[in-house]
Amino acid sequence: MADGERRLPDSSALLAAAPEGVGEGAWIDVIQKMDEVYSDLLQYEVALEEKNAKLEESQGFILSVLTSISDILVVCDRRGRIEEVNRSLEAFTGRASEVLRGSPFFDLLADPAAIELARGWFALRGDAPIHDCELSLRAADGSAVPVSLNCTPRYSSVGKSLGMVITGRPVGELRKAYSALRQAHDDLKRTQQQLLHSEKMASLGRLVAGVAHELNNPISFILGNTHALKRYAGRLAEYLAAVHACEQPEVLSELRQRLRIDRILGDLDPLIEGTIEGAERTRDIVDGLKRFSALDREESSRFDLVAVIGRSVTWVCKAAPERFTVDVRLPAELPVSGSSGQMQQVVMNLVQNASDATAGQGAARLQIDGTVEDGAVVVRFHDNGPGIDARHLPHIFDPFFTTKPVGSGTGLGLSISYGIVERHGGALTAGNHPDGGAEFVLRLPRAGDGQGRS
């Protein structure tokens, strides 16, 4: 038998020690009761040892938690006397826990105003906790350090007030953390703007060929008219020189007919008007490019979405490497409010995605339908491509998500478009059309007549 193990008394010895006049049966009952009591005592002892072990484990756990807390922690009684502290407070004050226990909490404070305020906490003994109260505590080096304190009342198992638990952190650390958070937020906003502009430049680069073709027509027209005007100017100069030389009427008449002065005078107005029209067309294209490529200025004005869609479709179709047909069915006007340049980026992205999705098909087609529904402008972009895989639909607007091969897309176009539409108070949704192909629905608030025009 192991040392310390308890052993029940021998039954035969107990029977032999039976008192005189007590029957054997009665004495056996007494012995059985003793066995039961002894067994219960053993069970109680085992249970007590288990509870003591759990209590020691709980105390060790609480001690490890108190030791690991980086914030200062003080447990006070109802009068403000310190009952327990953690190592952070010891390190902060430079005083051991044995010295701090039993001393007033107010001795930790650095100025009379803080002491007066803290005394009020314990005098009121209210149930409401105190959050983020900044007081100055005396540090180990004697300096006054502002600390953000949180105080929570503590109670006994029967609800009796026992005092307060006070935790705190030096405000300097909080300010450093806030400064780092603000810097990270600024960096994130700056990166977001850079990504937005980079995506716009990438879209602009893909459309350079189409825009160059669009510019070529009016510029060629202006150049041809300018050459014609230059020839006409030479003939008019020759005729005017003869007039100023006071030539005979017969000579002037013959010269007028040979130089075709009457025809020149008849052509001047159409040539000038055509040149002005070509210059204005060039100016409009360049102005559209400037608005599209410019950084966001948070400008908001009333503009016609029909014109934006028409310009976007023209540019994308000119740059499309394969045959790509766009069927546009829009009303005369779709007035919306916001940034026409940003909305042009959205439309161009949707049209470009449709062009990419239908590439390689015999008859690549995109149908754009626009209506006004319940005070909102609704434009649907339905292509005849393969549609969107069901597993990709929940992620279609996620940043950097793309199904295109590596190097063919950044995965930012739809994400940025979604954000632009959302900032304009609208919504951009994606799905598969019942007749096949993908369908994107752009919904924007319709601009009222009282809003300014762009």
C-alpha positions as CSV (number, residue, x, y, z in Angstrom):
1,M,0.0,0.0,0.0
2,A,1.3,3.4,-0.9
3,D,2.4,5.9,1.8
4,G,-0.4,8.1,3.0
5,E,-3.1,5.9,1.6
6,R,-5.9,5.5,4.1
7,R,-7.1,2.0,5.1
8,L,-10.4,0.9,6.7
9,P,-10.1,-0.8,10.1
10,D,-10.2,-4.6,10.1
11,S,-13.8,-5.9,10.5
12,S,-12.8,-8.9,12.6
13,A,-11.0,-6.6,15.0
14,L,-14.1,-4.4,15.3
15,L,-16.3,-7.3,16.0
16,A,-14.0,-8.5,18.7
17,A,-14.2,-5.1,20.3
18,A,-17.9,-5.1,20.5
19,P,-19.2,-3.8,23.9
20,E,-20.9,-6.2,26.3
21,G,-24.6,-6.4,26.0
22,V,-24.6,-5.3,22.3
23,G,-25.8,-7.9,19.9
24,E,-23.6,-9.0,16.9
25,G,-26.2,-7.8,14.4
26,A,-26.5,-4.4,15.9
27,W,-22.7,-4.0,16.1
28,I,-22.4,-5.1,12.4
29,D,-24.9,-2.3,11.5
30,V,-22.7,0.2,13.4
31,I,-19.6,-1.1,11.5
32,Q,-21.4,-0.7,8.1
33,K,-22.4,2.9,9.0
34,M,-18.8,3.7,9.9
35,D,-17.6,2.3,6.6
36,E,-20.1,4.5,4.7
37,V,-19.1,7.6,6.7
38,Y,-15.4,6.8,6.1
39,S,-16.1,6.3,2.4
40,D,-17.9,9.7,2.2
41,L,-15.0,11.4,3.9
42,L,-12.6,10.0,1.4
43,Q,-14.8,11.3,-1.5
44,Y,-15.1,14.7,0.1
45,E,-11.4,14.9,0.5
46,V,-10.8,13.9,-3.2
47,A,-13.4,16.5,-4.4
48,L,-11.7,19.1,-2.1
49,E,-8.3,18.4,-3.6
50,E,-9.7,18.7,-7.1
51,K,-11.3,22.0,-6.3
52,N,-8.1,23.3,-4.7
53,A,-6.2,22.2,-7.9
54,K,-8.7,24.1,-10.1
55,L,-8.5,27.1,-7.8
56,E,-4.7,27.2,-8.1
57,E,-5.0,26.8,-11.8
58,S,-7.5,29.7,-12.0
59,Q,-5.3,31.9,-9.8
60,G,-2.3,31.1,-12.0
61,F,-4.4,32.0,-15.1
62,I,-5.5,35.3,-13.6
63,L,-2.0,36.1,-12.6
64,S,-0.7,35.4,-16.0
65,V,-3.3,37.6,-17.6
66,L,-2.6,40.5,-15.2
67,T,1.1,40.1,-15.9
68,S,0.6,40.1,-19.7
69,I,-1.7,43.2,-19.8
70,S,0.2,46.1,-21.3
71,D,-2.2,48.7,-20.0
72,I,-1.9,49.7,-16.4
73,L,-4.5,48.1,-14.1
74,V,-5.5,49.0,-10.5
75,V,-8.1,47.4,-8.4
76,C,-9.4,49.7,-5.6
77,D,-11.8,49.3,-2.7
78,R,-14.8,51.5,-2.0
79,R,-12.5,54.1,-0.3
80,G,-10.0,54.3,-3.2
81,R,-7.3,52.1,-1.5
82,I,-5.3,49.9,-3.8
83,E,-5.9,46.2,-3.5
84,E,-4.1,44.9,-6.5
85,V,-2.0,46.1,-9.4
86,N,-0.3,44.6,-12.4
87,R,3.3,44.8,-13.6
88,S,2.6,47.6,-16.1
89,L,1.7,49.9,-13.2
90,E,4.8,48.8,-11.3
91,A,7.0,49.7,-14.2
92,F,5.1,52.9,-14.8
93,T,5.4,54.2,-11.2
94,G,8.7,52.5,-10.4
95,R,7.1,51.1,-7.2
96,A,6.7,47.5,-6.2
97,S,3.2,46.0,-5.8
98,E,3.9,45.4,-2.1
99,V,4.4,49.1,-1.6
100,L,1.4,50.1,-3.7
101,R,-1.1,47.7,-2.0
102,G,-3.0,49.5,0.8
103,S,-2.0,53.0,-0.4
104,P,-4.6,55.5,-1.8
105,F,-5.0,55.5,-5.6
106,F,-5.0,59.3,-5.3
107,D,-1.3,59.2,-4.5
108,L,-0.6,58.1,-8.1
109,L,-2.1,61.3,-9.5
110,A,0.2,64.2,-10.4
111,D,-2.0,67.3,-9.8
112,P,-4.7,68.5,-7.4
113,A,-7.3,68.8,-10.1
114,A,-6.9,65.2,-11.0
115,I,-7.0,64.1,-7.4
116,E,-10.3,66.1,-6.8
117,L,-11.9,64.5,-9.9
118,A,-10.8,61.0,-8.9
119,R,-12.2,61.4,-5.3
120,G,-15.5,62.3,-6.9
121,W,-15.6,58.8,-8.6
122,F,-15.5,57.0,-5.3
123,A,-17.7,59.5,-3.4
124,L,-20.5,59.1,-5.9
125,R,-20.2,55.3,-6.1
126,G,-22.4,55.3,-9.1
127,D,-23.1,52.3,-11.3
128,A,-22.2,54.0,-14.5
129,P,-18.7,53.2,-15.8
130,I,-16.3,56.0,-16.8
131,H,-14.7,56.0,-20.2
132,D,-11.6,57.8,-21.7
133,C,-11.1,60.2,-18.8
134,E,-7.7,61.8,-19.2
135,L,-5.7,62.4,-16.0
136,S,-2.0,63.0,-15.3
137,L,-0.2,60.2,-13.3
138,R,3.2,60.5,-11.7
139,A,5.7,58.4,-13.7
140,A,8.8,56.7,-12.2
141,D,11.0,59.6,-13.3
142,G,8.8,62.1,-11.5
143,S,7.2,63.5,-14.7
144,A,3.4,64.0,-15.1
145,V,2.2,61.7,-17.9
146,P,-1.4,62.1,-19.3
147,V,-3.2,58.7,-19.2
148,S,-6.6,57.8,-20.6
149,L,-8.4,56.0,-17.9
150,N,-11.5,53.7,-17.9
151,C,-13.2,52.9,-14.6
152,T,-15.7,50.1,-14.0
153,P,-17.5,49.4,-10.7
154,R,-17.1,45.9,-9.3
155,Y,-19.6,44.0,-7.1
156,S,-19.8,41.0,-4.9
157,S,-21.8,37.9,-5.7
158,V,-24.8,39.4,-3.9
159,G,-24.5,42.8,-5.7
160,K,-22.7,44.8,-3.0
161,S,-20.3,47.5,-4.2
162,L,-16.7,46.5,-3.7
163,G,-14.9,49.4,-5.4
164,M,-13.5,50.0,-8.9
165,V,-11.3,48.4,-11.5
166,I,-9.2,51.1,-13.2
167,T,-7.4,50.6,-16.5
168,G,-5.5,53.1,-18.6
169,R,-2.9,53.8,-21.3
170,P,-0.6,56.7,-21.7
171,V,-2.1,59.2,-24.2
172,G,1.1,59.5,-26.0
173,E,0.9,55.9,-27.2
174,L,-2.7,56.5,-28.3
175,R,-1.7,59.6,-30.2
176,K,1.1,57.7,-31.9
177,A,-1.3,54.9,-32.9
178,Y,-3.9,57.4,-34.2
179,S,-1.2,59.3,-36.1
180,A,0.0,56.0,-37.7
181,L,-3.6,55.1,-38.5
182,R,-4.2,58.5,-40.1
183,Q,-1.0,58.2,-42.1
184,A,-2.1,54.7,-43.3
185,H,-5.5,56.1,-44.3
186,D,-3.9,59.0,-46.2
187,D,-1.6,56.5,-48.0
188,L,-4.5,54.3,-48.9
189,K,-6.5,57.2,-50.3
190,R,-3.4,58.4,-52.3
191,T,-2.9,54.8,-53.6
192,Q,-6.6,54.6,-54.5
193,Q,-6.4,57.8,-56.5
194,Q,-3.2,56.6,-58.3
195,L,-4.9,53.3,-59.1
196,L,-8.0,55.2,-60.4
197,H,-5.8,57.4,-62.6
198,S,-3.7,54.5,-63.8
199,E,-6.8,52.6,-64.9
200,K,-8.1,55.7,-66.7
201,M,-4.7,56.0,-68.5
202,A,-4.8,52.3,-69.4
203,S,-8.3,52.7,-70.9
204,L,-7.2,55.8,-72.7
205,G,-4.2,54.0,-74.1
206,R,-6.4,51.2,-75.5
207,L,-8.5,53.8,-77.3
208,V,-5.7,55.9,-78.8
209,A,-6.1,54.2,-82.2
210,G,-9.8,54.9,-82.3
211,V,-9.4,58.5,-81.2
212,A,-6.6,59.1,-83.7
213,H,-8.9,57.8,-86.5
214,E,-11.7,60.1,-85.1
215,L,-9.3,63.1,-85.2
216,N,-8.0,62.3,-88.7
217,N,-11.3,63.1,-90.5
218,P,-11.8,66.7,-89.3
219,I,-8.0,67.4,-89.5
220,S,-7.9,66.1,-93.1
221,F,-10.9,68.2,-93.9
222,I,-9.4,71.3,-92.4
223,L,-6.1,70.7,-94.2
224,G,-7.8,70.2,-97.6
225,N,-9.8,73.4,-97.2
226,T,-6.7,75.3,-96.1
227,H,-4.9,74.3,-99.3
228,A,-7.9,75.4,-101.4
229,L,-8.1,78.7,-99.6
230,K,-4.3,79.2,-100.2
231,R,-4.8,78.7,-104.0
232,Y,-7.8,81.0,-104.0
233,A,-5.8,83.7,-102.1
234,G,-3.1,83.7,-104.9
235,R,-5.7,84.2,-107.6
236,L,-7.5,86.9,-105.7
237,A,-4.2,88.7,-105.1
238,E,-3.4,88.6,-108.8
239,Y,-6.8,90.0,-109.7
240,L,-6.7,92.8,-107.0
241,A,-3.3,93.8,-108.3
242,A,-4.7,94.3,-111.8
243,V,-7.6,96.3,-110.3
244,H,-5.2,98.6,-108.4
245,A,-3.1,99.0,-111.6
246,C,-6.2,100.5,-113.2
247,E,-6.2,98.0,-116.1
248,Q,-8.8,98.4,-118.9
249,P,-12.3,96.9,-118.2
250,E,-11.7,94.4,-121.1
251,V,-8.5,93.2,-119.5
252,L,-10.1,92.9,-116.1
253,S,-13.1,91.0,-117.5
254,E,-10.8,88.5,-119.3
255,L,-8.6,88.1,-116.1
256,R,-11.7,87.6,-114.0
257,Q,-12.9,84.9,-116.2
258,R,-9.5,83.2,-116.5
259,L,-8.9,83.2,-112.8
260,R,-12.5,82.1,-112.1
261,I,-13.0,84.8,-109.5
262,D,-16.8,84.3,-109.4
263,R,-16.4,80.6,-108.6
264,I,-13.8,81.4,-105.9
265,L,-16.2,83.9,-104.3
266,G,-19.0,81.3,-104.4
267,D,-16.7,78.7,-102.7
268,L,-15.3,80.9,-100.0
269,D,-18.3,80.6,-97.6
270,P,-18.6,76.8,-97.8
271,L,-14.8,76.5,-97.4
272,I,-14.7,78.8,-94.3
273,E,-17.8,77.1,-92.8
274,G,-16.4,73.6,-93.4
275,T,-13.0,74.7,-91.8
276,I,-14.8,76.1,-88.7
277,E,-16.9,72.9,-88.4
278,G,-13.8,70.7,-88.6
279,A,-12.0,72.8,-86.1
280,E,-14.9,72.7,-83.7
281,R,-15.1,68.9,-84.1
282,T,-11.4,68.6,-83.3
283,R,-11.9,70.9,-80.3
284,D,-14.8,68.7,-79.0
285,I,-12.8,65.5,-79.4
286,V,-9.8,67.0,-77.6
287,D,-12.1,68.5,-74.9
288,G,-13.6,65.0,-74.4
289,L,-10.1,63.5,-74.1
290,K,-9.1,66.2,-71.5
291,R,-12.3,65.6,-69.4
292,F,-11.7,61.8,-69.5
293,S,-8.0,61.8,-68.7
294,A,-8.2,64.6,-66.0
295,L,-7.9,63.7,-62.3
296,D,-11.2,63.8,-60.3
297,R,-12.1,67.3,-59.1
298,E,-15.4,66.3,-57.4
299,E,-17.2,68.5,-60.0
300,S,-20.9,68.0,-60.3
301,S,-23.0,69.4,-63.1
302,R,-25.9,68.4,-65.3
303,F,-25.1,66.5,-68.5
304,D,-26.7,64.3,-71.1
305,L,-25.8,60.6,-70.7
306,V,-26.9,60.0,-74.3
307,A,-24.0,62.1,-75.6
308,V,-21.6,60.4,-73.2
309,I,-22.7,57.0,-74.4
310,G,-22.5,58.0,-78.1
311,R,-18.9,59.3,-77.7
312,S,-17.8,56.3,-75.7
313,V,-19.3,53.8,-78.3
314,T,-17.6,55.7,-81.1
315,W,-14.2,55.5,-79.5
316,V,-14.4,51.9,-78.5
317,C,-15.7,50.8,-81.9
318,K,-12.9,52.7,-83.7
319,A,-10.3,50.9,-81.6
320,A,-11.9,47.4,-81.7
321,P,-9.5,45.0,-83.5
322,E,-12.4,42.9,-84.9
323,R,-15.9,43.6,-86.2
324,F,-18.0,44.8,-83.3
325,T,-21.5,46.1,-83.7
326,V,-23.2,48.2,-81.1
327,D,-27.0,48.8,-81.4
328,V,-27.9,51.9,-79.4
329,R,-31.6,52.5,-78.5
330,L,-31.8,55.6,-76.4
331,P,-34.3,58.4,-76.0
332,A,-33.5,61.9,-77.1
333,E,-32.1,62.8,-73.7
334,L,-31.1,61.1,-70.5
335,P,-30.2,64.0,-68.1
336,V,-28.1,63.1,-65.1
337,S,-26.0,65.0,-62.6
338,G,-22.3,64.5,-61.7
339,S,-19.0,64.2,-63.5
340,S,-19.4,63.5,-67.3
341,G,-15.7,62.5,-67.5
342,Q,-16.1,59.8,-64.8
343,M,-19.3,58.5,-66.2
344,Q,-17.7,58.3,-69.7
345,Q,-15.0,56.1,-68.1
346,V,-17.8,53.8,-66.7
347,V,-19.6,53.5,-70.1
348,M,-16.3,53.0,-72.0
349,N,-15.3,50.3,-69.6
350,L,-18.7,48.5,-70.0
351,V,-18.5,48.7,-73.8
352,Q,-14.9,47.6,-73.9
353,N,-15.7,44.6,-71.7
354,A,-18.5,43.6,-74.0
355,S,-16.0,43.9,-77.0
356,D,-13.5,41.7,-75.2
357,A,-16.1,39.2,-74.1
358,T,-17.5,38.8,-77.6
359,A,-14.1,38.7,-79.4
360,G,-13.7,35.7,-81.7
361,Q,-17.4,35.3,-82.4
362,G,-18.8,35.6,-85.9
363,A,-21.1,38.4,-85.1
364,A,-20.0,40.3,-82.0
365,R,-22.8,42.5,-80.8
366,L,-23.8,44.8,-78.0
367,Q,-27.2,46.2,-77.4
368,I,-27.6,49.4,-75.3
369,D,-31.1,50.3,-74.2
370,G,-32.0,53.4,-72.1
371,T,-35.2,54.4,-70.3
372,V,-36.4,56.5,-67.5
373,E,-38.0,54.4,-64.7
374,D,-39.5,55.8,-61.5
375,G,-37.4,59.0,-61.7
376,A,-34.2,57.1,-62.5
377,V,-32.2,56.7,-65.7
378,V,-31.7,53.0,-66.5
379,V,-29.3,51.9,-69.2
380,R,-28.8,48.2,-70.0
381,F,-25.8,46.7,-71.8
382,H,-26.5,43.3,-73.2
383,D,-23.9,41.4,-75.2
384,N,-24.1,38.1,-77.1
385,G,-21.0,36.7,-75.5
386,P,-20.8,33.5,-73.3
387,G,-22.1,35.3,-70.2
388,I,-20.6,35.3,-66.7
389,D,-19.8,32.1,-64.9
390,A,-22.1,31.7,-61.8
391,R,-19.0,31.2,-59.5
392,H,-17.6,34.5,-60.8
393,L,-20.8,36.7,-60.4
394,P,-20.3,37.4,-56.6
395,H,-16.7,38.7,-57.3
396,I,-17.3,40.5,-60.6
397,F,-16.8,44.0,-58.9
398,D,-14.0,42.9,-56.6
399,P,-10.7,44.9,-57.0
400,F,-8.1,43.0,-59.1
401,F,-10.6,40.2,-60.0
402,T,-10.3,39.3,-63.7
403,T,-10.9,36.3,-65.9
404,K,-8.7,37.7,-68.6
405,P,-5.2,36.2,-69.3
406,V,-2.3,37.6,-67.4
407,G,-1.2,40.9,-68.9
408,S,-4.6,41.6,-70.6
409,G,-6.3,43.4,-67.7
410,T,-5.7,44.8,-64.3
411,G,-9.0,43.7,-62.8
412,L,-9.7,47.3,-61.7
413,G,-12.1,48.5,-64.4
414,L,-15.4,47.2,-63.1
415,S,-14.4,47.8,-59.4
416,I,-13.6,51.5,-60.2
417,S,-16.8,51.8,-62.3
418,Y,-18.8,50.4,-59.5
419,G,-17.4,53.0,-57.1
420,I,-17.9,55.9,-59.5
421,V,-21.6,54.9,-60.0
422,E,-22.1,54.5,-56.2
423,R,-20.6,58.0,-55.6
424,H,-23.1,59.4,-58.1
425,G,-26.0,57.9,-56.0
426,G,-26.6,55.1,-58.5
427,A,-26.1,51.4,-58.8
428,L,-24.3,49.1,-61.2
429,T,-25.3,45.4,-61.3
430,A,-24.2,42.4,-63.4
431,G,-26.0,39.2,-64.4
432,N,-26.8,36.9,-67.3
433,H,-29.6,37.7,-69.7
434,P,-32.4,35.1,-70.2
435,D,-31.6,35.1,-73.9
436,G,-27.9,34.5,-73.3
437,G,-24.9,36.7,-72.8
438,A,-24.0,39.1,-70.0
439,E,-26.1,42.1,-69.0
440,F,-24.9,45.1,-67.0
441,V,-27.5,47.5,-65.7
442,L,-26.5,51.1,-64.9
443,R,-29.0,53.0,-62.8
444,L,-28.6,56.8,-62.0
445,P,-30.8,59.4,-60.5
446,R,-32.4,61.5,-63.1
447,A,-31.3,65.2,-63.0
448,G,-34.1,67.7,-62.3
449,D,-34.7,70.7,-64.5
450,G,-33.4,73.1,-61.8
451,Q,-29.9,71.7,-61.8
452,G,-27.2,73.5,-63.8
453,R,-26.0,72.3,-67.1
454,S,-22.4,71.4,-67.9
